[in-house]
Amino acid sequence: MARRIALGFLAVSSPLILLTFLVQVPAGEVLFALLATAFPVSLIVLGAHRGGRLGPLLWPLVLLLLILEACLLAMLAFRGQILDLPWVGGLPAATAVQFYGLFLLPLALVSLSYAWTFDRFGLRQEDLDDLRRRFEDEAPEGE
């Protein structure tokens, strides 16, 4: 199910992202930000699903999507007001949102989620044995 949703989103959003990038419409920037931010999360879903399910990675990926979307919308809201807004952590607010919200927080979230679910999504001995059997079955005779 997760794979089907991610593939459907990627198929629909790819031309829409290109269209919103090329055609200047009033809501185009917001639509572009929403679609382009969800794009890498859907790629992670494709890589992380097992048997059509995400299991324990569902909620960290939903949280990642919400964080990325909120940060991009905040950056759009801050546009043109950089000097009028307060500084956060020694940076203008828009820059702080970009640095902390689009880089550090997702990096920590994805890293911790991967570490907590490594046993489920890492290579198991059964996976290695299956790979070895497949390789031996497909190897030409005499090698």
C-alpha positions in Angstrom: 0.0 0.0 0.0 2.8 2.5 0.9 4.6 1.7 -2.3 1.5 2.2 -4.4 0.8 5.6 -2.7 4.4 6.8 -3.1 4.5 5.7 -6.8 1.2 7.4 -7.5 2.4 10.6 -5.8 5.7 10.6 -7.7 3.9 10.0 -11.0 1.4 12.9 -10.4 3.7 15.3 -8.7 6.6 15.2 -11.2 4.8 17.0 -14.0 3.0 19.3 -11.6 6.3 20.3 -10.0 7.7 21.1 -13.5 4.6 22.9 -14.5 4.5 25.1 -11.3 8.2 25.8 -11.8 7.7 27.0 -15.4 4.3 28.7 -15.3 4.0 31.7 -13.0 0.6 31.5 -11.1 -0.3 33.2 -7.8 -0.4 29.9 -5.8 2.3 28.3 -7.8 5.1 28.9 -5.3 3.1 27.4 -2.5 2.1 24.4 -4.6 5.7 24.0 -5.8 7.0 24.1 -2.2 4.4 21.5 -1.0 5.0 19.1 -3.8 8.8 19.4 -4.0 9.1 18.9 -0.2 7.0 15.8 -0.2 9.0 14.3 -3.2 12.1 13.1 -1.2 9.9 11.7 1.6 8.1 9.6 -1.0 11.4 8.4 -2.4 12.3 7.3 1.2 9.0 5.5 1.4 9.9 3.6 -1.8 13.3 2.6 -0.4 12.1 1.7 3.1 8.9 -0.3 2.6 8.9 -4.0 3.2 6.0 -6.0 1.9 4.0 -2.9 1.1 4.2 -1.6 4.7 6.4 0.9 6.5 5.9 -0.5 10.0 7.6 1.6 12.6 8.9 4.1 10.1 5.4 5.4 9.3 5.3 8.0 12.0 8.8 9.3 11.7 8.2 9.7 8.0 4.9 11.5 8.6 6.7 13.8 11.1 9.5 14.4 8.6 7.0 15.4 6.0 5.2 17.8 8.4 8.5 19.4 9.5 9.7 19.9 5.9 6.3 21.3 4.8 6.1 23.7 7.8 9.6 25.0 7.3 9.1 25.6 3.6 5.8 27.4 4.2 7.5 29.5 7.0 10.3 30.4 4.6 7.7 31.6 2.0 5.9 33.6 4.7 9.2 35.2 5.8 10.1 36.2 2.3 10.9 39.9 2.0 10.9 40.5 5.8 14.3 39.2 6.6 15.5 42.3 8.4 12.2 42.9 10.1 12.0 39.5 11.9 13.9 38.6 15.1 17.1 36.6 15.0 17.1 33.1 16.3 20.4 31.5 17.4 22.4 34.2 15.8 20.7 33.9 12.5 17.8 35.7 10.8 14.5 33.8 11.3 14.3 32.6 7.7 17.8 31.4 7.7 17.3 29.7 11.1 14.3 27.9 9.8 16.2 26.8 6.8 19.3 25.7 8.7 17.6 24.1 11.7 14.4 23.0 10.2 15.4 21.9 6.8 18.8 20.5 7.7 19.6 19.7 11.3 16.2 18.5 12.5 15.5 16.2 9.5 19.0 14.9 9.7 18.6 13.9 13.4 15.1 12.5 12.8 16.1 10.3 9.8 19.3 9.2 11.5 17.5 8.2 14.8 14.7 6.5 12.9 17.1 4.5 10.9 19.1 3.5 14.1 15.9 2.5 16.0 14.6 0.4 13.1 17.9 -1.0 11.8 17.2 -4.6 12.9 14.0 -4.6 10.8 15.4 -2.9 7.7 19.0 -3.9 7.8 20.3 -7.0 6.1 19.5 -10.2 7.9 21.3 -13.5 7.6 18.3 -14.9 5.7 18.6 -12.0 3.2 22.3 -12.8 2.6 21.6 -16.5 2.2 18.8 -15.8 -0.3 21.1 -13.4 -2.2 23.8 -16.1 -2.2 21.4 -18.7 -3.6 20.2 -16.4 -6.3 23.7 -15.6 -7.3 24.7 -19.2 -7.5 21.6 -20.1 -9.5 22.3 -17.4 -12.1 26.0 -17.9 -12.4 27.1 -19.5 -15.7 28.4 -23.0 -15.6 32.2 -23.4 -14.9 32.5 -20.2 -12.8 
